[in-house]
Every structure is written in C-alpha cells, then in structure tokens.
Amino acid sequence: MKSKLRGAPTAQDVAKLAGIHRDLQSLMVGMNPGAACHAPLFAAIATVQACGAEWSGNPSIWREVHSIQTGGAYKG
C-alpha cells in the first residue's frame, strides 16, 4: 500500500487507517495476553487509534462503549 500525505489527512486517509486498525484488532482475537507479541501489537493498535483521533478530530474514533441497561429489580 502506497500512501503519501500532502498536507492535512483526508477522509480517505482516515478510512485507510480505519482498515489498518481493523486488521490489527483481528490479529488480537483469541491471543493470550501473556504472549510475547501481545504488548507490541496492543501498542500498535493504540498508536493507530491515537493517529485516527488526531487526523479526524474525533477523540473517541473507533471506540465503542457497550452498556447494559437494566430496569429495576424483578418483582414477580
């Protein structure tokens, strides 16, 4: 993949970076956190994510917040 940035990154550049982010995350699936390659790969993902946040201006780019919303206690 050849890519040259000429000035400010474009939406296409951010989209390419998003693909790289997904590829790196797919390598992490099922990986033991104690594996020797885990820490460097985790650092690479964090770096790409920080770059995406900087390029896009969105500090929470590619971060998902999952929440479980519950009602009150069951009163059956």
C-alpha positions in Angstrom: 0.0 0.0 0.0 1.5 3.3 -1.1 0.3 6.4 0.6 1.7 9.9 0.7 0.2 12.7 2.8 0.3 16.1 1.2 -1.0 18.4 3.8 -3.9 17.6 6.0 -5.2 14.0 6.0 -8.4 13.4 4.1 -11.4 11.3 4.8 -9.9 8.7 2.5 -6.7 8.7 4.6 -8.8 8.2 7.8 -10.7 5.4 6.0 -7.4 3.6 5.1 -6.2 4.0 8.7 -9.5 2.5 9.9 -8.8 -0.6 7.8 -5.4 -0.9 9.3 -7.0 -0.6 12.8 -9.4 -3.4 12.0 -6.7 -5.6 10.7 -4.5 -5.1 13.8 -7.5 -5.8 16.0 -8.3 -9.0 14.1 -4.8 -10.2 15.0 -5.6 -9.8 18.7 -8.7 -12.0 18.6 -8.0 -15.1 20.7 -4.5 -14.0 21.6 -3.3 -14.8 25.1 -2.5 -11.6 26.9 0.7 -13.3 28.2 2.0 -13.9 24.7 5.2 -12.2 23.8 3.6 -10.4 20.8 0.6 -9.1 22.7 2.2 -5.9 24.2 3.7 -4.7 20.9 0.6 -5.4 19.0 -1.5 -3.6 21.7 0.8 -0.6 21.4 0.5 -0.6 17.6 -3.3 -0.5 17.9 -3.2 2.3 20.5 -0.8 4.3 18.2 -3.1 3.9 15.2 -6.1 4.8 17.3 -4.3 8.0 18.5 -3.4 8.8 15.0 -7.0 8.4 13.9 -8.2 10.6 16.7 -5.7 13.3 15.7 -6.5 13.1 12.0 -10.2 13.0 12.3 -10.6 15.4 15.2 -12.7 12.8 17.0 -11.1 11.7 20.2 -13.3 8.7 20.5 -12.9 7.4 17.0 -13.1 3.6 16.7 -14.0 3.3 20.4 -17.2 1.6 21.2 -18.9 1.9 24.6 -21.1 -1.0 25.5 -23.5 -0.7 28.3 -26.1 -2.9 29.7 -29.2 -1.0 30.7 -31.2 -2.7 33.3 -34.6 -1.9 34.7 -35.4 -2.2 38.4 -35.3 -5.5 40.2 -37.7 -8.2 39.1 -40.8 -8.0 41.3 -42.5 -11.2 40.1 
